[in-house]
């Protein structure tokens, strides 16, 4: 099993029993806030998404923060771990190796249509289905996956040990406002070297990477019921306005719109 890619998944959480990891078919796994499913992999492809709550999905090369309108496709054999933010109803369906409706060989985030969401719920509800009913639902799922929009929402995790140490600092405290040069003094590398390595290993600049980290963190706080003002401050933003603008640019909606769009939630946005 690969090295764990960061403390973000490991802090203040309750490890689920090994049986919750042994998923080879459609599954529903209720998770309490901060519950974690430890590192594992599957012999088949897995599509995982939350019915409600927010699910953190980690692989050795990156992490995703997944609300109910998104899912992550995890190819067979890829090690991954999960963590819940707020009470989370995790749903997972499996596909044989020859089936690859997305045509990708790396973990990939995708938008979940209302129809695909209901198909996943039906397949994982625990109700007795005939073979024909299950086959029909799986065909609809495959068709919807072929149509699904893939999303560039992975927060890449760097391989260089200095970048990993820097990432751990910011994952531990997203409000840390030190410059790359100042952080470099803490990890033993100059700003120019770190900047080059960030672009080479994550495909983005350090400021872009830090912004994505803060926005991923903000989604977990909103899932746990924090207000917009509290979330903005705890995610390193100078105020709610700057946070709302960045949240809208990244997620395509304001925090209040996001809360109203979540299945199983009331229509009230988090209070300011």
N, C-alpha and C positions, 0 to 999 in steps of 0.2 A: 504494500500500500504506500502511496506517495506521501511525502511530507505534508502536513496540514498547512493550507495556505493562509493562515492568519488567525488571530485571536477573535476576530469578529464573530465567529460561529461558536466559540467555546466558552464565552464568559457568562456567568450567572444563568446556567441552563441546566435542565434535567435530562439526562440521557435516557432515551427510550430503550425498551428491552430489545434484544437481538431479533425477536420474532417480528417486530414491526419493520425490520429491514428486509425480511425474506419475502419479497413481493415478486410473484411471477405471473400475476394476472391482474385484472381490474381490482383496485383496492381503495378503500376509504380509511384514512388514518386521522382521527381527531387528535389535535395537539393543543396543549395548554400554552399560554404565553411563555416563551423562552424554552419550550421543549426542543430537544435536538435529536435527530436521527444520525447516528455516527457514520463514518466513512464506509462505503460499500459499493458494489457494482452489480449489474445484472447481465445475464446472458442474452437478454433481448433488449430492443429499444424501449425506452420509457418516455411517455408524455406525462408530465407532472404539473398540477396547477392547484391553487386553493379555491374552494367554493366560497369561503369567506376568510377573513384575516389576511395576513401577508406572510409569504413563505420565502425565506432566504435559501438559495440554492448555491452551493459552493462546489467548484471543481479545482483541480490543482492549478489551473491557469486563470481562474477568474470567478466572479460571483455575480449573481443576479438577485434583485429584490422583486418578488413576483406578487402583484395584487391579483384579485379574482378575474380581471379581464385579460390576463396574460398567462402563458404557460411556457415551460422550458422543455424542449426535446433533448433527451439525453441518449446518445448512441450507446449501443451495447458495449459493455466492457469499460466504460468511462467511470472512474471513481468519482463519487459525489457524496455530499452530506446535506442535511436540511436543518433549518432552524425556524421556529414559528415566532411571529411577532403579533401579539394579541391571540386570543383563541382562534385557531386556524383549522379548517376542515380540509385537509389535504386529500386530493383525488389523484389517482395514477392509473393509466391504462398502458398496456404493453403491446408491442408489435414484434413479430418474428423478424430476424435479421434481413431476409430478402426484401422486406417492405420498408421503403424509405420515401414516404410521400413528399418530404421536404427536399430531398436530394442533397443533403448535407452530411458531412462526416464529423462535425464538431457540435458540441452543445449549442443550441440556438433558441433564442426567445422569440415568441410569436404572439400575435394578437389572437384572442379567442372570440369567435363570433358567438352570438346568442344561441344559434343552433348547435354549434360544437359544444358549448358549455352544457346544454341540456342533454346531449348525447353522452358526454362524460358522466354527468350525474346519473343518467339511466343505467349506464354500464357498471357504475360503482355503488349503486344503491343497496346492493345485497339482496335484491329481489330475485326470485327464480325466473329465469328467462329460458325460452326454448332455444334450441340451436339456431333455428331460422331467425328468431327475433334478435339474438346476439349477432349473427352474421350480418343482418340488415343494418343494425346500429354501427357495427364496425366498418361496413362499407361507407356509411354516411360520414363517419369520423375520418376515414381516409380521404374522401372527396373534399371535406372541409379543410383538412390539413394541406392538401395540394393547392387550395385557394388562399391559404392563410398568409397574411403579411408577416414577414420576418422583421424583427426589431433589433437595432443595434444598442442594446441596453446592458451589455456585459460590462462590469467593472473589471478590467484586466488586472491580473496579479503578476507583478514583475518577478523575474527569476534571480536577478542579481541580489546577493545577500545584503548589500548596502541599501538597495531600494526596498527590499523586504523589511528591513529594520525601520526605514523611514515610513513605509506604509503602516507598520504596526503602531507607530507613534500617532499617526493621524486616525487610524481606525479606533484606537483607544480614546482619542480626544479630537473629534472633528472640528472643535472650536479653536484648535491651535492655529495661530495666525503667523507663525514664523515663516520667513522667506525660505526659498530653496537653499540659499547660501547658509542661513542660520541652521536649518535642519541638517545641512551637509556637515556642519561642525559636530553635530551629535552622532552622525553615522560614519564619519571618517572619509568624506569625499567632497570635492569642490562642486560648486553649483553648475559649472559648465559640463563636468563629467556626468553629473546626475541628470541634467537636462537632456543630454544626448542619449543616455541610457533609457530614460523614460520614453523618448520617442521610438527608440529601437525596440524596446520590449513590450510596450503597451500600445503603440501606434497613436499616441496622443501626447500633447505637451503636459508638463506637470500641472499648470493651472487648470487645464481641462480635466485632468484626472482627479484633482482635488475637488473640483466642482461636482463631478459625478459622485464621488464618495460622499460628499455632504448631502446630495439629493437622495441617494440610496438610504442614508441614515435617516433623513427626514421622513421618508415613507414609513419606516419602522416605528417612529415616534407617533405619527398620526394613527397608525394601526393600533397603537397602545392607548389611544384616547387623549394624547396631548393637544393642547391648543396651538393655533397657528403661531401666536407670539412666543410661546415656550419652545415650540419646534424650531422656529427661526433662530432663536438665541442658541439653542443646544446644537444646532447644525452649523454654526459659525457665521451666520448672516447678521448684518448690522441692524436689521429691522424687518418687520413683516412684509413691507412693500418689496424690498429687494428679494426676499425669499419667495414670495408669491410669483414675481416675475420670472425668476430662475426655474421654479417648479413648473410654471406654465410652458416655458420654452422647452423643457426636457420631457415632461409627461403629456403635454398637449392639453392640459386643463389646470385650473386652479386647485388648491387643496380642498376648498369647499365643493367644487364640482366633482372632484375625485371621490369625496365621501358620499355625495349623493348618488354617484354611479355604482357604488359597490353593492352587489347582491346581498340581501339579508340585513341591510343597514337602514336606519331611519333616514329621513331626508334632511336632517339638520347637519350643517357643516360644523367642524370643530369651532368652538367659541374663540374669539380673539382675547 
